[in-house]
């Protein structure tokens, strides 16, 4: 688990609202980024007879149901339909029972009154580098129990793609463990997407309930697509994939999707790096509040993707709003804390995340590149050759959608990488000390995960660095 970075010096900003800012430490990556519970043991129960007679929430499943009392006196009860009750009691198999135990405990913890059907799940914890043998043991247990995803469920990046196995010269036992991990997810019925941008392949509908881990995907789903998901941990997202349900709390509730912080952006970002540094700063200040940003217009999809990823890395942000965009506040804004941010306020973020020097390699694609980004990088590289290693990370789906751009990139010397990224791979085995990237998220996690330093640069600057000769 990575130690949280220190928060920004609040004195550099200009808060104008009535209450103290809710600054929270950045979440420790995709593992445990939200409180969640493991399996084991029934929660305390209080059976009150048929759910319909009690007026319990219904989701169209047959039968009556029961209420489960929360773990503390006076807590609201969690209602289970008859089918959910049977699943919790093990009548539908031990794998589903374990998943239900996880979800019921999570619902108890957050005071949920019911479980919601979900349209899809996205599971993190797929790179062997970040989860290790413990995850393999847990997944083997689920497979032996006969667990199986009941809704479309996608998977986050693993530790390498086929070409990187040789490039990184990984030990045979590491390769075998990573392949075993991915195979176990497949046996559980999860799709081998191996990407942090599952929405480019399976785009959820506006208003649909999801159970997604991977913080950048969560922010995109809530803020750009208008879907509803909490920032799940890997175990709770996997449990939701198996049960097809998630507890009704947090950002599944309309009242929790309202702005809690109003951010006035006093400058026009010159490039995506300034925008994403702004996102990281807002994430540090907002805590788990929903920030509403004023002063940003006409942002392309790929920049919104990176903006949300940076907010989630800076703090616990799982949703943001843009003035004039969708989703928007349901009614007039209540009295909010207000924050004004100028370009000069970004210097602290850059100082904390970026190191000077000549990079040993250049990396873009955290989150994974969209088709638009691949085509843009190909245009920037047209007629040029790279002088340093340039990794462009994306998904198999996106790579297949733009073969001409991929051919142009690799003809220029870039390596188009799928299934993984520098952050969750073993990049340290290349002997690199400094990596250049345009991703504040990568800059935050790489030093702790791989022991390498990061130089932040815009996408155009990254291409220039990749095409320039090292003076060393």
C-alpha positions as CSV (number, residue, x, y, z in Angstrom):
1,X,0.0,0.0,0.0
2,X,1.4,3.4,-1.0
3,X,1.8,6.0,1.7
4,X,-0.5,9.0,1.1
5,X,1.2,12.1,-0.2
6,X,1.0,15.3,1.8
7,X,-1.9,17.6,0.9
8,X,-1.5,20.9,-0.8
9,X,-0.8,24.1,1.1
10,X,-4.3,25.5,1.3
11,X,-2.8,29.0,1.7
12,X,-1.9,29.0,-2.0
13,X,-5.6,28.8,-3.0
14,X,-8.4,31.2,-2.5
15,X,-11.4,29.6,-0.7
16,X,-14.3,31.9,-0.5
17,X,-17.0,29.7,0.9
18,X,-18.5,29.4,4.4
19,X,-16.9,26.1,5.6
20,X,-13.6,24.4,5.9
21,X,-12.4,22.5,2.8
22,X,-12.7,18.7,3.1
23,X,-9.2,17.7,2.2
24,X,-8.7,13.9,2.2
25,X,-5.6,11.9,1.6
26,X,-5.3,10.2,-1.8
27,X,-6.6,6.7,-1.9
28,X,-4.1,3.9,-2.0
29,X,-4.6,2.9,-5.6
30,X,-7.3,0.5,-6.7
31,X,-6.9,-1.8,-3.7
32,X,-9.0,-0.7,-0.8
33,X,-9.7,2.7,-2.3
34,X,-13.2,2.6,-0.6
35,X,-14.0,0.7,2.6
36,X,-15.3,-2.8,1.8
37,X,-15.6,-6.0,3.5
38,X,-14.4,-9.5,2.9
39,X,-16.5,-12.7,3.2
40,X,-17.1,-15.0,6.1
41,X,-19.8,-15.2,8.7
42,X,-23.4,-14.2,8.6
43,X,-24.2,-10.7,9.7
44,X,-26.6,-10.2,12.6
45,X,-30.2,-10.7,11.5
46,X,-33.6,-9.8,12.6
47,X,-36.4,-11.5,10.7
48,X,-39.7,-9.7,10.6
49,X,-41.7,-12.0,8.3
50,X,-42.6,-11.3,4.6
51,X,-41.0,-8.3,3.0
52,X,-44.2,-7.3,1.1
53,X,-46.1,-7.0,4.4
54,X,-43.4,-4.8,5.7
55,X,-43.4,-2.6,2.6
56,X,-39.8,-3.6,1.7
57,X,-38.2,-2.5,-1.5
58,X,-38.9,-4.8,-4.4
59,X,-36.8,-5.4,-7.5
60,X,-39.1,-7.7,-9.4
61,X,-37.8,-11.0,-7.9
62,X,-40.3,-13.5,-6.8
63,X,-41.2,-14.2,-3.1
64,X,-41.4,-12.3,0.1
65,X,-38.2,-11.5,1.8
66,X,-36.8,-10.3,5.1
67,X,-35.0,-7.4,6.8
68,X,-31.5,-7.7,8.1
69,X,-30.7,-5.4,11.1
70,X,-27.5,-3.3,10.8
71,X,-24.4,-3.9,12.9
72,X,-25.2,-1.1,15.3
73,X,-28.3,-0.4,17.4
74,X,-30.6,2.0,15.5
75,X,-29.1,1.4,12.1
76,X,-31.5,1.1,9.2
77,X,-32.2,-2.5,8.1
78,X,-31.1,-4.0,4.8
79,X,-34.0,-5.7,3.0
80,X,-33.5,-8.9,1.0
81,X,-35.9,-10.3,-1.5
82,X,-36.7,-14.0,-1.2
83,X,-34.2,-14.9,-4.0
84,X,-31.5,-12.8,-2.3
85,X,-32.3,-14.5,1.0
86,X,-31.9,-17.9,-0.6
87,X,-28.5,-16.8,-2.1
88,X,-27.3,-15.6,1.3
89,X,-28.3,-18.8,2.9
90,X,-26.3,-20.9,0.4
91,X,-29.3,-22.5,-1.4
92,X,-28.0,-21.2,-4.7
93,X,-24.4,-22.4,-4.2
94,X,-21.4,-21.4,-2.0
95,X,-19.8,-19.0,-4.5
96,X,-22.9,-16.9,-4.7
97,X,-23.3,-17.1,-1.0
98,X,-19.8,-15.7,-0.4
99,X,-20.5,-12.9,-2.8
100,X,-23.8,-12.1,-1.0
101,X,-22.0,-12.1,2.4
102,X,-19.6,-9.5,1.1
103,X,-22.4,-7.3,-0.3
104,X,-24.6,-7.6,2.8
105,X,-21.7,-6.6,5.1
106,X,-20.9,-3.7,2.8
107,X,-24.6,-2.6,2.8
108,X,-24.7,-2.9,6.6
109,X,-21.5,-0.7,6.9
110,X,-23.0,2.1,4.8
111,X,-26.6,1.8,6.0
112,X,-28.1,0.6,2.7
113,X,-31.7,-0.5,2.8
114,X,-31.6,-2.7,-0.3
115,X,-29.5,-4.3,-3.0
116,X,-29.7,-2.8,-6.5
117,X,-29.6,-4.8,-9.8
118,X,-26.5,-3.7,-11.8
119,X,-25.9,-3.7,-15.5
120,X,-22.2,-4.4,-15.4
121,X,-19.1,-4.7,-13.1
122,X,-15.5,-3.8,-13.6
123,X,-12.9,-5.5,-11.5
124,X,-9.4,-4.2,-10.6
125,X,-6.7,-6.2,-9.0
126,X,-5.6,-8.0,-12.2
127,X,-1.9,-7.3,-12.2
128,X,0.1,-9.9,-10.3
129,X,2.6,-7.1,-9.4
130,X,0.0,-5.3,-7.3
131,X,-2.1,-8.1,-5.8
132,X,0.3,-11.1,-5.5
133,X,-0.5,-14.7,-4.5
134,X,-3.3,-13.7,-2.0
135,X,-5.5,-12.8,-4.9
136,X,-4.8,-16.0,-6.7
137,X,-5.8,-18.0,-3.6
138,X,-9.1,-16.1,-3.2
139,X,-10.0,-16.5,-6.9
140,X,-9.1,-20.3,-6.8
141,X,-11.5,-20.6,-3.8
142,X,-14.3,-18.8,-5.8
143,X,-13.7,-21.1,-8.8
144,X,-13.9,-24.2,-6.7
145,X,-17.2,-22.9,-5.2
146,X,-18.7,-22.6,-8.7
147,X,-18.9,-18.8,-8.7
148,X,-19.7,-17.2,-12.0
149,X,-20.4,-13.6,-13.1
150,X,-24.1,-13.0,-13.7
151,X,-23.7,-9.7,-15.5
152,X,-21.1,-8.4,-18.1
153,X,-17.9,-7.9,-16.1
154,X,-14.7,-6.4,-17.4
155,X,-11.1,-6.6,-16.1
156,X,-8.4,-4.0,-15.4
157,X,-4.9,-4.2,-16.9
158,X,-2.5,-7.0,-16.0
159,X,1.2,-6.8,-15.7
160,X,2.3,-7.4,-19.4
161,X,1.2,-8.1,-22.9
162,X,2.8,-10.8,-25.1
163,X,5.6,-8.7,-26.3
164,X,6.5,-7.3,-22.9
165,X,7.2,-10.7,-21.5
166,X,10.4,-10.8,-23.5
167,X,11.2,-7.1,-23.3
168,X,11.0,-7.2,-19.5
169,X,12.7,-10.5,-19.2
170,X,10.4,-11.7,-16.5
171,X,11.1,-14.8,-14.4
172,X,9.1,-17.8,-15.5
173,X,7.3,-18.0,-12.1
174,X,6.1,-14.4,-12.4
175,X,4.8,-15.0,-16.0
176,X,3.0,-18.2,-14.8
177,X,1.5,-16.5,-11.8
178,X,0.2,-13.5,-14.0
179,X,-1.3,-15.9,-16.6
180,X,-2.9,-17.9,-13.8
181,X,-4.5,-14.8,-12.4
182,X,-6.0,-13.8,-15.7
183,X,-7.1,-17.4,-16.4
184,X,-9.0,-17.5,-13.0
185,X,-10.9,-14.3,-13.8
186,X,-11.9,-15.9,-17.1
187,X,-13.1,-19.1,-15.4
188,X,-15.3,-16.8,-13.2
189,X,-16.9,-15.5,-16.4
190,X,-15.2,-12.1,-16.5
191,X,-14.2,-10.7,-19.9
192,X,-10.6,-10.6,-20.8
193,X,-10.6,-6.8,-21.6
194,X,-7.5,-6.0,-19.5
195,X,-8.1,-2.3,-19.7
196,X,-8.9,0.7,-17.4
197,X,-11.2,2.1,-20.1
198,X,-13.9,-0.6,-20.4
199,X,-16.5,2.0,-21.5
200,X,-14.9,2.2,-25.0
201,X,-15.9,-1.5,-25.5
202,X,-19.1,-1.8,-23.4
203,X,-20.6,1.6,-22.9
204,X,-23.1,1.7,-20.1
205,X,-26.4,3.6,-20.6
206,X,-27.1,6.8,-18.8
207,X,-28.9,6.1,-15.5
208,X,-27.7,2.5,-15.3
209,X,-26.4,1.2,-12.0
210,X,-22.9,-0.3,-12.1
211,X,-20.3,-1.7,-9.7
212,X,-17.0,-0.6,-11.0
213,X,-13.5,-0.6,-9.4
214,X,-10.7,1.4,-11.1
215,X,-11.0,4.9,-9.9
216,X,-10.6,6.6,-13.3
217,X,-13.3,4.5,-14.9
218,X,-15.6,5.2,-11.9
219,X,-15.2,9.0,-12.4
220,X,-15.8,8.7,-16.2
221,X,-18.9,6.6,-15.7
222,X,-20.5,9.0,-13.2
223,X,-19.3,12.3,-14.7
224,X,-19.3,11.8,-18.5
225,X,-21.7,8.9,-19.1
226,X,-24.3,9.7,-16.4
227,X,-24.2,6.1,-15.0
228,X,-24.2,5.4,-11.3
229,X,-21.4,3.6,-9.5
230,X,-19.5,3.9,-6.2
231,X,-15.7,3.7,-6.2
232,X,-15.6,0.0,-5.4
233,X,-12.7,-2.1,-4.3
234,X,-11.8,-5.2,-6.2
235,X,-13.5,-7.7,-3.8
236,X,-16.7,-5.8,-3.7
237,X,-16.8,-5.3,-7.5
238,X,-16.2,-9.0,-8.0
239,X,-18.9,-9.9,-5.5
240,X,-21.3,-7.6,-7.4
241,X,-20.4,-9.2,-10.7
242,X,-21.3,-12.6,-9.3
243,X,-24.5,-11.6,-7.5
244,X,-25.5,-9.0,-10.1
245,X,-26.3,-6.6,-7.3
246,X,-24.7,-3.8,-5.3
247,X,-25.8,-2.1,-2.1
248,X,-27.9,1.1,-2.6
249,X,-25.8,3.8,-1.0
250,X,-23.4,6.6,-2.0
251,X,-23.5,7.7,-5.6
252,X,-26.4,5.3,-6.3
253,X,-28.5,7.8,-4.4
254,X,-29.6,11.0,-6.2
255,X,-29.1,13.1,-3.1
256,X,-25.4,12.2,-3.0
257,X,-24.8,13.2,-6.6
258,X,-25.2,16.9,-5.9
259,X,-22.2,19.3,-5.9
260,X,-20.5,19.9,-2.6
261,X,-17.7,22.2,-3.8
262,X,-17.8,25.0,-6.4
263,X,-14.5,25.5,-8.2
264,X,-14.0,28.7,-10.3
265,X,-11.2,28.1,-12.8
266,X,-9.6,31.5,-13.4
267,X,-7.5,30.5,-16.4
268,X,-7.8,28.6,-19.7
269,X,-5.6,25.5,-19.6
270,X,-3.0,25.6,-22.3
271,X,-2.8,21.9,-22.8
272,X,-4.1,18.7,-21.2
273,X,-1.3,18.6,-18.6
274,X,-2.5,21.9,-17.1
275,X,-6.0,20.6,-17.1
276,X,-5.1,17.3,-15.4
277,X,-2.8,19.1,-12.9
278,X,-5.9,21.2,-12.0
279,X,-7.8,17.9,-11.6
280,X,-5.2,16.5,-9.2
281,X,-5.4,19.7,-7.2
282,X,-9.2,19.7,-7.0
283,X,-9.1,16.0,-6.0
284,X,-6.9,16.9,-3.0
285,X,-9.1,19.7,-1.8
286,X,-12.5,18.1,-2.5
287,X,-12.1,14.9,-0.5
288,X,-15.1,12.8,-1.4
289,X,-17.4,15.8,-2.3
290,X,-18.7,16.2,-5.9
291,X,-16.9,19.3,-7.3
292,X,-18.6,21.5,-9.8
293,X,-16.1,23.3,-12.1
294,X,-16.9,26.6,-13.7
295,X,-14.9,28.2,-16.5
296,X,-14.0,25.1,-18.6
297,X,-15.6,24.7,-22.0
298,X,-15.4,22.4,-25.0
299,X,-13.2,19.7,-23.6
300,X,-12.7,16.7,-25.8
301,X,-13.6,13.2,-24.4
302,X,-10.0,12.1,-23.9
303,X,-9.2,15.2,-21.8
304,X,-12.3,14.6,-19.7
305,X,-11.0,11.1,-19.1
306,X,-7.7,12.3,-17.8
307,X,-9.3,15.1,-15.8
308,X,-11.3,12.6,-13.8
309,X,-8.4,10.2,-13.4
310,X,-6.3,13.0,-12.0
311,X,-9.1,14.0,-9.5
312,X,-9.4,10.4,-8.3
313,X,-5.6,10.1,-7.8
314,X,-5.4,13.4,-5.9
315,X,-8.2,12.3,-3.4
316,X,-11.4,10.3,-3.2
317,X,-13.3,12.0,-6.0
318,X,-15.7,9.6,-7.8
319,X,-17.8,12.2,-9.7
320,X,-17.4,15.8,-10.9
321,X,-19.6,18.2,-12.8
322,X,-18.8,20.9,-15.4
323,X,-21.0,24.0,-15.6
324,X,-23.2,23.7,-18.7
325,X,-22.4,19.9,-19.1
326,X,-24.2,16.7,-18.2
327,X,-24.9,15.5,-15.7
328,X,-26.0,18.8,-14.0
329,X,-27.4,19.7,-10.6
330,X,-31.0,18.8,-10.1
331,X,-32.0,22.1,-8.7
332,X,-30.6,25.5,-7.6
333,X,-27.2,25.2,-6.0
334,X,-27.3,25.3,-2.2
335,X,-24.8,27.4,-0.4
336,X,-21.5,25.7,-1.3
337,X,-17.9,26.1,-0.3
338,X,-16.2,28.0,-3.2
339,X,-12.7,27.7,-4.4
340,X,-10.9,29.9,-7.0
341,X,-7.9,28.3,-8.8
342,X,-5.4,30.2,-10.9
343,X,-2.6,28.9,-13.1
344,X,-0.1,29.8,-10.4
345,X,-1.8,27.3,-8.0
346,X,-0.7,24.4,-10.2
347,X,3.0,24.9,-9.4
348,X,2.7,23.0,-6.1
349,X,1.2,19.9,-7.9
350,X,4.0,20.0,-10.5
351,X,6.7,20.4,-7.8
352,X,5.3,17.4,-5.9
353,X,4.7,15.1,-8.9
354,X,7.4,16.0,-11.4
355,X,11.2,15.5,-11.3
356,X,13.7,17.3,-13.7
357,X,16.1,15.6,-16.0
358,X,16.3,13.7,-19.2
359,X,13.9,10.7,-19.3
360,X,15.1,7.2,-20.1
361,X,11.7,6.5,-21.7
362,X,8.4,8.2,-22.6
363,X,5.0,6.7,-21.8
364,X,1.4,7.9,-22.6
365,X,-1.8,6.0,-21.9
366,X,-2.7,6.3,-18.2
367,X,-5.7,5.9,-18.5
368,X,-5.4,3.8,-21.6
369,X,-5.4,5.9,-24.8
370,X,-8.6,6.4,-26.8
371,X,-8.7,6.1,-30.6
372,X,-8.6,9.9,-30.8
373,X,-5.4,10.0,-28.8
374,X,-3.7,7.3,-30.9
375,X,-4.6,9.2,-34.1
376,X,-3.3,12.4,-32.6
377,X,0.0,10.9,-31.5
378,X,0.4,9.4,-35.0
379,X,-0.1,12.8,-36.6
380,X,2.5,14.3,-34.2
381,X,5.0,11.6,-35.1
382,X,4.4,11.8,-38.9
383,X,7.7,11.7,-40.8
384,X,9.7,11.3,-37.6
385,X,11.5,8.6,-35.7
386,X,11.8,8.1,-32.0
387,X,15.2,8.3,-30.3
388,X,14.0,7.0,-26.9
389,X,11.6,4.2,-26.1
390,X,8.0,5.5,-26.5
391,X,5.2,3.3,-25.0
392,X,1.7,4.1,-26.1
393,X,-0.7,2.0,-23.9
394,X,-4.3,1.2,-25.0
395,X,-6.8,-1.6,-25.0
396,X,-7.1,-4.4,-27.6
397,X,-10.5,-3.0,-28.6
398,X,-9.2,0.5,-29.3
399,X,-6.0,-0.8,-31.1
400,X,-8.2,-2.9,-33.4
401,X,-10.4,0.2,-34.2
402,X,-7.6,2.2,-35.8
403,X,-5.1,0.0,-37.5
404,X,-3.7,2.8,-39.7
405,X,-2.8,4.9,-36.7
406,X,-1.2,1.8,-35.0
407,X,0.9,1.1,-38.1
408,X,2.0,4.7,-38.3
409,X,3.0,4.7,-34.6
410,X,5.0,1.6,-34.8
411,X,6.6,2.7,-38.1
412,X,7.9,5.7,-36.2
413,X,9.4,3.5,-33.5
414,X,6.7,3.7,-30.9
415,X,5.6,0.5,-29.1
416,X,1.8,0.2,-28.9
417,X,1.2,-1.8,-25.7
418,X,-2.1,-3.5,-24.8
419,X,-3.4,-5.3,-21.7
420,X,-1.1,-3.4,-19.3
421,X,0.5,0.0,-18.7
422,X,3.8,1.2,-17.2
423,X,2.1,1.8,-13.8
424,X,1.2,-1.9,-13.1
425,X,4.0,-3.5,-15.1
426,X,7.6,-4.2,-14.1
427,X,9.1,-1.2,-15.8
428,X,11.9,-1.1,-13.3
429,X,13.4,-4.2,-14.9
430,X,14.3,-2.0,-17.9
431,X,16.8,-0.1,-15.7
432,X,15.1,3.2,-16.2
433,X,15.4,5.9,-13.6
434,X,13.2,8.7,-15.0
435,X,10.0,8.3,-17.1
436,X,8.3,11.1,-19.0
437,X,4.5,11.1,-19.1
438,X,1.5,13.4,-19.4
439,X,-0.4,11.6,-16.6
440,X,-0.5,12.9,-13.1
441,X,-2.0,9.6,-12.0
442,X,1.1,7.7,-13.3
443,X,3.3,10.3,-11.7
444,X,1.6,9.7,-8.4
445,X,1.8,5.9,-8.4
446,X,5.0,5.1,-10.3
447,X,7.6,6.1,-7.6
448,X,5.9,3.9,-5.0
449,X,5.2,0.9,-7.2
450,X,8.4,0.8,-9.3
451,X,10.9,3.1,-7.6
452,X,11.3,5.3,-10.7
453,X,10.9,9.1,-10.9
454,X,8.6,10.9,-13.3
455,X,8.9,14.0,-15.4
456,X,5.5,15.5,-16.3
457,X,5.1,16.9,-19.8
458,X,2.2,17.6,-22.2
459,X,1.5,15.1,-24.9
460,X,3.2,17.3,-27.5
461,X,6.2,17.6,-25.2
462,X,6.3,13.9,-24.7
463,X,6.5,13.3,-28.5
464,X,9.3,15.9,-28.7
465,X,11.2,14.2,-25.9
466,X,10.7,10.8,-27.5
467,X,12.1,12.1,-30.8
468,X,15.1,13.9,-29.3
469,X,18.5,12.4,-28.7
470,X,19.7,12.0,-25.2
471,X,22.7,14.2,-24.3
472,X,23.9,11.6,-21.8
